[in-house]
Amino acid sequence: MSAEKSLKVTLVKSLIGRLKSHQSCAYGLGIRKIHNSVIVTDTRENRGMINKISYMVKVEEV
């Protein structure tokens, strides 16, 4: 495994009015604003946060 897999995560729904734990997951991934994209490594921890807020984000493999 020479290169780690990466995921591009984009916030497509607002964080306003969401559960604090869901907002924390978004901030933990590095997403601050709607339509912002971040590149994160494909780890179990990041996958867990993405799964928790899957209704708010769009994920693409990079």
MILUMLUM-284428 format. One line per field, with one value per residue: residue number from 1; x, z, y of N, C-alpha, C, CB in turn. Coordinates in nm, 4 decimals. Glycine has a CB too. Example, Ala and Ser with C-alpha at 12.3 -4.5 7.8 and 13.67 -1.06 7.14 Angstrom:
// residues 2
seq <- c(1,2)
n.xx <- c(1.3190,1.2850)
n.zz <- c(0.7800,0.7080)
n.yy <- c(-0.5690,-0.2250)
ca.xx <- c(1.2300,1.3670)
ca.zz <- c(0.7800,0.7140)
ca.yy <- c(-0.4500,-0.1060)
c.xx <- c(1.3200,1.2900)
c.zz <- c(0.7800,0.7870)
c.yy <- c(-0.3300,0.0030)
cb.xx <- c(1.1308,1.4084)
cb.zz <- c(0.9046,0.5725)
cb.yy <- c(-0.4473,-0.0598)
END
This chain:
// residues 62
seq <- c(1,2,3,4,5,6,7,8,9,10,11,12,13,14,15,16,17,18,19,20,21,22,23,24,25,26,27,28,29,30,31,32,33,34,35,36,37,38,39,40,41,42,43,44,45,46,47,48,49,50,51,52,53,54,55,56,57,58,59,60,61,62)
n.xx <- c(0.0842,0.1178,0.0075,-0.2263,-0.5823,-0.8090,-1.0807,-1.3212,-1.5144,-1.8159,-2.0187,-2.3620,-2.5995,-2.7313,-2.5786,-2.7222,-2.9497,-2.9096,-2.8261,-2.5978,-2.3924,-2.3812,-2.3071,-2.0556,-1.9259,-1.9082,-1.7419,-1.5218,-1.4387,-1.3494,-1.5134,-1.6645,-1.8477,-2.1473,-2.1424,-1.8698,-1.5702,-1.3631,-1.0614,-1.0110,-0.8386,-0.9037,-1.0082,-1.1107,-1.2171,-1.2810,-1.4654,-1.6694,-1.7588,-1.8490,-2.0537,-2.2329,-2.3269,-2.4316,-2.6571,-2.6206,-2.3945,-2.1916,-2.0043,-1.7034,-1.4718,-1.1248)
n.zz <- c(0.0000,-0.1182,-0.1432,0.0495,0.0623,-0.0268,0.0589,-0.0737,0.0848,0.0910,0.2201,0.1969,0.3086,0.5533,0.8741,1.0709,1.3339,1.3695,1.5514,1.8248,1.8312,1.5657,1.4427,1.5553,1.4382,1.1733,1.2055,1.3036,1.0798,0.9376,0.7976,0.7465,0.6293,0.4243,0.1107,0.1150,0.0578,0.1665,0.1813,0.3113,0.4804,0.4235,0.6806,0.9575,1.1601,1.0354,0.8472,1.0191,1.1226,0.8864,0.8169,1.0234,0.9676,0.7165,0.5771,0.5306,0.3811,0.0819,-0.0658,-0.2309,-0.3888,-0.4049)
n.yy <- c(-0.1182,0.1747,0.4296,0.6124,0.5861,0.8458,1.0623,1.2823,1.5093,1.6783,1.9309,1.9443,2.0150,2.2422,2.3128,2.4254,2.3952,2.1259,1.8228,1.8515,1.6638,1.5864,1.8227,1.8434,1.6281,1.7148,1.9406,1.8059,1.6680,1.8786,2.0443,2.3507,2.5315,2.5389,2.3750,2.3553,2.1746,1.9078,1.7178,1.4069,1.1401,0.7943,0.6499,0.4396,0.5951,0.8397,0.7426,0.6626,0.9095,1.0239,0.8457,0.8959,1.1524,1.1257,1.2065,1.4714,1.5155,1.4805,1.2287,1.1501,0.9323,0.9840)
ca.xx <- c(0.0000,0.2051,-0.0681,-0.3500,-0.7019,-0.8625,-1.2209,-1.3602,-1.6408,-1.8763,-2.1401,-2.4682,-2.7108,-2.6866,-2.5556,-2.8109,-3.0596,-2.8737,-2.7778,-2.4608,-2.2981,-2.3687,-2.2257,-1.9197,-1.8695,-1.8746,-1.6232,-1.4124,-1.3920,-1.2908,-1.6123,-1.7115,-1.9591,-2.2182,-2.0754,-1.7261,-1.5189,-1.2357,-1.0042,-0.9722,-0.7923,-1.0082,-0.9831,-1.2333,-1.2700,-1.3447,-1.5842,-1.7734,-1.8157,-1.9224,-2.1771,-2.3228,-2.3872,-2.4414,-2.7677,-2.5786,-2.2708,-2.1723,-1.8696,-1.6450,-1.3385,-1.0237)
ca.zz <- c(0.0000,-0.1275,-0.1233,0.1261,-0.0068,0.0220,0.0302,-0.0819,0.1557,0.0668,0.2979,0.1058,0.3880,0.6594,1.0086,1.1627,1.3874,1.3788,1.6814,1.8541,1.7945,1.4207,1.4125,1.5965,1.3364,1.0578,1.2419,1.3156,0.9444,0.8821,0.7162,0.8202,0.5634,0.3233,-0.0192,0.1355,0.0396,0.2293,0.1486,0.4332,0.4567,0.4415,0.8022,1.0245,1.2375,0.9415,0.7923,1.1217,1.1261,0.7605,0.8256,1.1182,0.9052,0.5742,0.5160,0.5085,0.3030,-0.0415,-0.0566,-0.3546,-0.3712,-0.4821)
ca.yy <- c(0.0000,0.2906,0.5530,0.5976,0.6309,0.9717,1.0890,1.4221,1.5221,1.8091,1.9570,1.9870,2.0673,2.3315,2.2611,2.4961,2.3160,1.9837,1.7783,1.8955,1.5582,1.5882,1.9412,1.8109,1.5398,1.7993,2.0173,1.7103,1.6392,2.0007,2.1152,2.4670,2.5987,2.4631,2.3651,2.3424,2.0393,1.8759,1.5877,1.3363,1.0036,0.6930,0.5723,0.3943,0.7073,0.9331,0.6752,0.6672,1.0445,1.0428,0.7671,0.9602,1.2711,1.0918,1.2774,1.6111,1.5252,1.4043,1.1709,1.0992,0.8776,1.0595)
c.xx <- c(0.0884,0.1311,-0.1954,-0.4668,-0.7519,-1.0074,-1.2424,-1.5007,-1.6921,-2.0040,-2.2475,-2.5924,-2.6549,-2.6690,-2.6509,-2.9261,-3.0316,-2.8309,-2.6330,-2.3584,-2.2776,-2.2861,-2.0794,-1.8509,-1.8269,-1.7488,-1.5016,-1.3541,-1.3281,-1.3857,-1.6689,-1.8381,-2.0242,-2.1462,-1.9236,-1.6865,-1.3861,-1.1918,-0.9583,-0.9236,-0.9046,-0.9726,-1.1160,-1.2986,-1.3442,-1.4695,-1.6999,-1.8396,-1.8986,-2.0547,-2.2794,-2.3952,-2.4069,-2.5545,-2.7342,-2.4603,-2.2780,-2.0272,-1.8274,-1.5076,-1.2418,-0.9057)
c.zz <- c(0.0000,-0.0994,-0.0443,0.0427,0.0562,-0.0188,0.0241,-0.0240,0.1377,0.1475,0.2052,0.1778,0.5060,0.7927,1.1100,1.2045,1.3971,1.5211,1.7006,1.8124,1.6430,1.3766,1.4454,1.4954,1.2140,1.0871,1.2552,1.1816,0.8791,0.7959,0.7991,0.7612,0.4613,0.1892,-0.0062,0.1163,0.1111,0.1824,0.2793,0.3961,0.4902,0.5598,0.8635,1.0997,1.1472,0.8797,0.8916,1.1288,1.0007,0.7647,0.9165,1.0557,0.7552,0.5028,0.4833,0.4147,0.1763,-0.0391,-0.1912,-0.3223,-0.4615,-0.5093)
c.yy <- c(0.1241,0.4203,0.5239,0.6470,0.7592,0.9848,1.2390,1.4326,1.6642,1.8209,2.0118,2.0371,2.1457,2.2592,2.3222,2.4045,2.1674,1.9506,1.8219,1.7906,1.5530,1.7085,1.9132,1.7194,1.6201,1.8801,1.9269,1.6710,1.7616,2.0805,2.2292,2.5272,2.5064,2.4789,2.3697,2.1967,2.0254,1.7383,1.5246,1.1971,0.9057,0.6042,0.5309,0.5085,0.8057,0.8718,0.6785,0.8028,1.0716,0.9677,0.8336,1.0789,1.2493,1.1656,1.4236,1.6248,1.4420,1.3566,1.1178,1.0417,0.9532,0.9695)
cb.xx <- c(-0.0956,0.2686,-0.1025,-0.3423,-0.8109,-0.7809,-1.3130,-1.3541,-1.6248,-1.9047,-2.1120,-2.5059,-2.8040,-2.7849,-2.4125,-2.8653,-3.1790,-2.7605,-2.7906,-2.4455,-2.3478,-2.5076,-2.2764,-1.9207,-1.9711,-1.9923,-1.6466,-1.4592,-1.5076,-1.1708,-1.7262,-1.6039,-1.9118,-2.3660,-2.1221,-1.6846,-1.5036,-1.2461,-0.8853,-1.0906,-0.6651,-1.0264,-0.8986,-1.2033,-1.1566,-1.2461,-1.5511,-1.7158,-1.7039,-1.8378,-2.1469,-2.2458,-2.2991,-2.4610,-2.8872,-2.5440,-2.1517,-2.2044,-1.8641,-1.6351,-1.3362,-0.9776)
cb.zz <- c(0.1218,-0.2639,-0.2590,0.2604,-0.0039,-0.0304,0.1365,-0.2299,0.3065,-0.0839,0.4147,0.0153,0.4372,0.6756,1.0506,1.0975,1.3043,1.2786,1.6949,2.0033,1.8459,1.3543,1.4919,1.7340,1.2963,1.0226,1.3722,1.3875,0.8588,0.8023,0.6674,0.8248,0.4957,0.3131,-0.1105,0.2765,-0.1101,0.3844,0.0457,0.5338,0.5409,0.3128,0.9043,1.1207,1.3120,0.8310,0.7554,1.2564,1.1396,0.6401,0.8760,1.2410,0.9295,0.5584,0.6070,0.6396,0.3866,-0.1719,0.0487,-0.4636,-0.4019,-0.4063)
cb.yy <- c(0.0001,0.2967,0.6186,0.6746,0.5230,1.0901,1.0245,1.4760,1.4868,1.8305,2.0563,1.8737,1.9522,2.4451,2.2869,2.6258,2.3365,1.9483,1.6252,1.9265,1.4221,1.5908,2.0649,1.7453,1.4313,1.8940,2.0932,1.5878,1.5894,1.9667,2.0193,2.5710,2.7281,2.5094,2.4771,2.3931,2.0056,1.8813,1.6002,1.3285,0.9726,0.6076,0.6536,0.2786,0.7791,0.9740,0.5293,0.6317,1.1498,0.9951,0.6262,1.0054,1.3957,0.9430,1.2717,1.6753,1.4811,1.4914,1.0588,1.2114,0.7256,1.1882)
END
